[in-house]
Structures are given as C-alpha cells and as structure tokens.
Amino acid sequence: MKELEARRKALALESDVYRETLKLQLQNLQLYGAHVRQRFNFLRPSNPLMMLIGPLIGGLVQSRRKSSRMGLFASLLFGWKMFRKIRALIPTLLARRKRRQKEGASASAS
C-alpha cells in the first residue's frame, strides 16, 4: 500500500513539473510571436513610410514597363520632394519605435 501511495505522490509531482514546463513553453511562444509581429511591423500598410514608398516603387516599376526616362525622372523627383517633406518626421518615428521596443522589453522582463 505504501508503494502505491509513493507512486501516486511521484506521479502528482511529475504532473506538476510538466504543467509548469507547459506554462513556460506557452510564455516563450507568446514572446516569440510578439517578437515576430514587432519585426514585421514595418510592412503594415498603416506605416507612414510604406504609404510613401509604395507609390514611388509603383512609379519606378511602371516607368520601366514603358521604358520612359521621363517617367523615371518624374518618379525620382517626386520621391526626392516627399523625402524632403518628411525628413523632419523620421527621427520622431524612429524614437517612437525605440520607445515601443523598450516598453516591450520591460513588459516581457516582468
């Protein structure tokens, strides 16, 4: 009878260990998912840089199909003007991104 009681306790402890291991694996999976989302966040259409880069790339691709140098020149000129307009916003966007990374790191550490 004592053997069965000892075996039952051992199985209960082993079950607790597996339960805690499963919890840790789920946390690791959540952290990995958050990391992947953060890494590919710049590809989202709501990203201001993607909203500016999209038409520029479209213009370059379209101008290559036509093989028109004026179309390419117009696209490059448009890109340069847009860059000059948003140049002041880039440090703000980068600072916001770094702040989010720090907040994510501090939240995952706790």
N, C-alpha and C positions, 0 to 999 in steps of 0.2 A: 504494500500500500504506500509506503514511503517513497518507493521508486516512482510510482505514478504521480505522486504529489510533486516530487522533484522535477520530473519530466514536464509536468504542466507548468510549473514556475519557469523552467528554462524556455519553454515554447512561448510563454507570455513575454518574457524579456526579449526573446528573439523577434517577436512580433513588434514590440515597441521600437527596437532598433530599426527594423525595416520601415516602420511608419515614419520615423524621424528622417531616415535616408530619403524616403519618397518626398517628404516636405522640402528637404534641401534640393533635391533634383528639380522639383517644381519651381522653387525660387530661382535656381540657376537658369531654367528655361525662360522664366519671365524676364530676368535680366538680359539674357541673350536676345530675346525678342525686342526689348526696349532699345538695346544697342543697335540692332539691325534697322529698326524704324528710324532711329536718330541718324544713322549713317546715310540712309537713303532719303532723308527728309528734303534734301535739296532738289530732288526730282519731282516733287509735288507741284502741280500746276499753280498753287497759290503762292509759291515762292516768287518774289518780285524779280529776281534775276532770271528765272525761267520765262517769265512773262516778257522780258525784254530780249532774251536770247532767241526765243522761238521765231519771231518774225525775221530776225536777222539771218538765222540759218535758213529759213524758208526762202528768203530773198536770194541767198547765195546759191541754193540748190536750183531754184527756178532760173536764175541767170545762167547757170551752167547748161541747162537744157536748151536755152535759146542761143547760147554761146555769144551773148551780147556783152561786150565790155562795159558799155554804159550802164547796164543793169547791175553789174558787179560794182562799178564805181558808185552808183547811187546807193546800193546796199551798204557799202563800206562807209560812205558819207553819213548815212542815216545812223549806222552803228556808232560812229565817232561822236555825232551830236548827242545821241542818247547817253553815251558814256560820260560826256562832259556834264550832262544834266544830273546824272545820278551819282557822280563821283563823290559828292559830299555824303551821300547816304550809305556808301559801302562800309565805312568804319562803324557806323551805328548798327548795321546789320550784322557785322562780324562780332561786335561787342555783345549784341543780344544772343547770338549763337553761343558764344563762350559762356555767358551767364547761364543759359539753359543747360549747357554741359556741366557746369559746376553744380547747379541745382540737382541735376540728375545724379551726379556722383555723390553728393552729400545725402540725397534721399536713399540711394542704394547702399550707402555705408551704414545707415541707421537701421 
